């Protein structure tokens, strides 16, 4: 059997775990293709896959996330296991640590057989923020090779009889849901602007609207990102801003004002749009850092 093994690793620690797993599987008679995500995406004719990602503030490495999302159709046809690395202590050895919220969604998307969290590694001379600050107290190598090899052994024993798991497409990432949330935020902002214009001057209405729009969209974004499978924060922020811009042009400018003059106003149009983009992005990033509910480790 041919096993595809790939990883998302920033400082090499997760790649090291992948190579230990690959070595153990090879010793047990499996053909292992150890490939970084950019090459693994071109791999064909594999019978199982193991994907690992480094954890940063409860977020899986972007390369690992993108690989699973983009290759989900292929991954659903074979047994898949995921692993994470990151804790800079022995907590991963003391008790099973559940996959984070992001990883749980990815597991569901491909019908993953199981998941394991292993300790991470951080060099004492690590550079960049926040790695350098963390290295002062948490530098070290917390990767337990014995446990890593034991997990590979469990996979090796299960593989011959394991079939692809049942995949579940989380509804949170659907395009209609994204557009509906963006429309709801736009409608709330439009209603607010209409009310402000009815009772005050256009200048005051624009200022208040510019301040209130990001608050309204923060609430909308929070509701959107809380659902399992919601899209990545940055693309969602672009999508929300695009929907608002299209609705402003089609409904406000063309149908109501019958003039595109509103797009000459920075405070009235472009500042709220920029703040909507930023607050959506920030809200998504914060929610993606939240740990998932407790799960038993497979």
N, C-alpha and C positions, 0 to 999 in steps of 0.2 A: 504494500500500500504506500502511496505517495502522500506525504503530509506537507502542506504549505504552512510555513511559520513566518510571520511578519510582526512588526512592532513599530511603535511610535516612541522615539527616545530622544531626549534633548542632550543629555550628558553621558550617554552610553550605558547607564545602569540597567535599563530595561532591555536593551539589546543584549547585554550580558546574560540576563535571565533567559532570553529566547535561545541563546546559543547553548546554555546548559540543558534546556529542554530538548533542543535538537540533538545534542550529543547523546542524551539518555535514550531518546527514541531510536536513533541510529544503532546504538548498542543492542537494542531489542529487535533489530531486523527491519526497521522501517526506512523507506527512502524519504529523506527530509530536504525540502527546498527552503533554505534560509534566505529570505529576500526582504529588503526594505520595501515600504509601501509602494514607492514609485515603480519598482520592478515587479512586485507581487501582483499589481493590478493587471499585468500582462500574462500572468501564469495561467496555464491551462492543464486540464487532465490531472487534477489532484483529487484525492479521495477523502481528505479531511483537512481542516484548517484550524490553526491556533493563532489568535491575534492578541498582542499585548500592547498596553499603553501606560506610559508614565502618568502619574497623578500630580496635578498642580492645583491646589485649592479645590479639591474634589472634581476637577475637570480632567478628563482623559486627554492625552496628547492629540493635537489636531490632526496629525497625519494618520493616526489610528482611527479616529472618528470618521475622517473622510473616506478611508479605505473601506470600512464596513458599510457606510451609507452608499457609496458608489458601486460596490461589488455585491450588494445584498442579493441580487438575483442569482449570482453564481454561488454565494455562500449558503443559500437555502437548499441547495441540491446535495450538500455534504454535511456530515457532522462537524460542528464548530464549537470550540472552546475559547473563552476569553480570559485574560489575566491582567491584573493591574500591579503596578509597583509604586511605592511612594513613601510609606510610613518610615520615618527616620528614628525608629526605636524598635523594640521587639514585640510591639503590639500585634503584628501579623502572625507571630508564632504563638502568642499566648491564647488567642481565640480567633475563630474565623471572622474575618472582616467582610461585610457585605459589599457588593458592587455599588458604586455611586449611582445617583439618579440617571446620569447620562448613560452609564454602562448598562443599567437595567433596560433602558429603552433599546439600546443596540442589541442586547441579548434577545429581546422579544422579536426584533425585526428579522433576525436570521434563525430563530429557533435554537439558540445556543444550548449545548448540553450542560454546561457548567461554567463556573468562574472561580478564580482564586486570586487573593491579594497577597503579595509578597513584600517584604521590606525593601526599601530603596537604598540608594547609595549617594553620598554627597561628599565630594573632596573638600579637604580643609582649606584649599586655596581657590575654591569656586568663586567665579567672578559674576558680576551682574546682580541687580536687585530683583527678588529678595534673596537669591541664593547665597550671596556673600554674608548677609546678616544671619541667615539660618545656620551657616557653616560654623559660626562662632560657638554655638551650643550643641548642634546636632550633626556635626561632621562624622562620617564613618560609613561602613559598609554593613548594612543590615540584611543583606540577601542570604537567606539560609539555603545553602546548596543542597543539603540533605532533604529539606522539605520540597524544594523545587524538583529534584529528581524523583521524589516519591509521587508528586502530582503527575509528572510525566509517566511514571509507571502505571498509575491508575488509568490514564488515558490509553496507554498501550494495551492494557488488559481489556478495556471496554471497546476499543476500536473495531475489532473484527465483527462484532455483532451489533454495533451501533448504527442506527439509521438516522437520516436527517430529522431534526426536530421540527415541531409544528411552529411555523413562523406566524407572528401576529403583527399586523400593520397598525401601529398606534394612530388613532384618529386625530391626535393633536396637530399633526403636521400637514393636514390636507389644505390645498389651496383655497377652497371655499371658506374654510374656517379662518384662514389668515385674512382674506379679503373682508369677511364679515366683521372681524374685530377692527380692522382699519376703518371700515365704514362707520362702525359704531363710534369710534373716537372722533372721526370727522363730523358726524352728525351732532355729537355733544358740543364740539367746538363751534359749529355753525349756529346751533341754537343759542349758545352763550353770546356769540357775536351779535345775533339778531336782537336778543334782549338788551344788550348793552347799547346798541344803536338806538333802540326805542326810548331809552331813558337818559342818555348822555350824549356827549359830543363824539364825533368820529375819532378824534385823537385819543381821548380817554378810553374809548372802546378798544382801539388797537393796542394800547399799552396793557390794559387788563387782560385782553385776549392772549397777548404774547406771554404773559405770566401764567395764565391759567391753562393754556393748551398743553404744556408738558406735564402738568399735574394730572389732567384728565387722561392723557396718554400713558402716564405711568401706571394708572389704575387699569387701563385696558391691557397694557403690556403684561402686567402682573397676572392678570387672568389668563392671558394667552399662554404665557410661558409655564404656568403651573401645570398645564395638561401634559401628560406623557407624550413624547414624540414631537413636541413643538420644534419648529425649525431653529436653526442656529441664530444667535442674536444679531449678528451683523447683516445677513441677508434679510432677516425680518425687519430690521430698522430701515433698510433701503426700500423694502416692499411697502411698509406703512407710509413712508414719506412719498413714495410714488403714487399710491392710491389717493392720498390727500391732495397731491398736486393735480392729478387728473380730475378729481371731483371739484376742486376749486375752479379749474379752468372750464369744465363742461357745464357745471351747474351755476356757480356764483358768477363767473366772468361772462359766459355766453348767454345763459338763460335769464339771470336776474339783473346783472348790471349792464349786459349787452356791450361790454367793453373790457379789454384786457388790462385796463389801467391799474388794477389792483396789484399787478405783478411789478409795478414800479416802486412799490412801497416795501422798504426793508423791514420796518417794524410791523406793518400790517400783514405781510405775507412770508417773507423769507426768514425772518428771525423765528417766528413760531414753527416754521417747517424744519429749520435746523435743530431747534430744541426738541421737537417731536422725534427726529432721528436720533439725537443723542440720548434722550431719556429712554427710548425703546431699547437701544443698544445696551445701555447701562443696566436697565432692569433685567434684561435677559442674561447678562453676564453674572449678575448677583445671584439670580435664581439658579443658574446652572452650577453654582458653587455649593449649593445646599446638598447635604448628603441624602441619599435615598433612605427609605424605610428599612428596618432590619429584615434581612433574608438569611436563610441558611446557606452556607457555602457548599458548593458541590465538589 
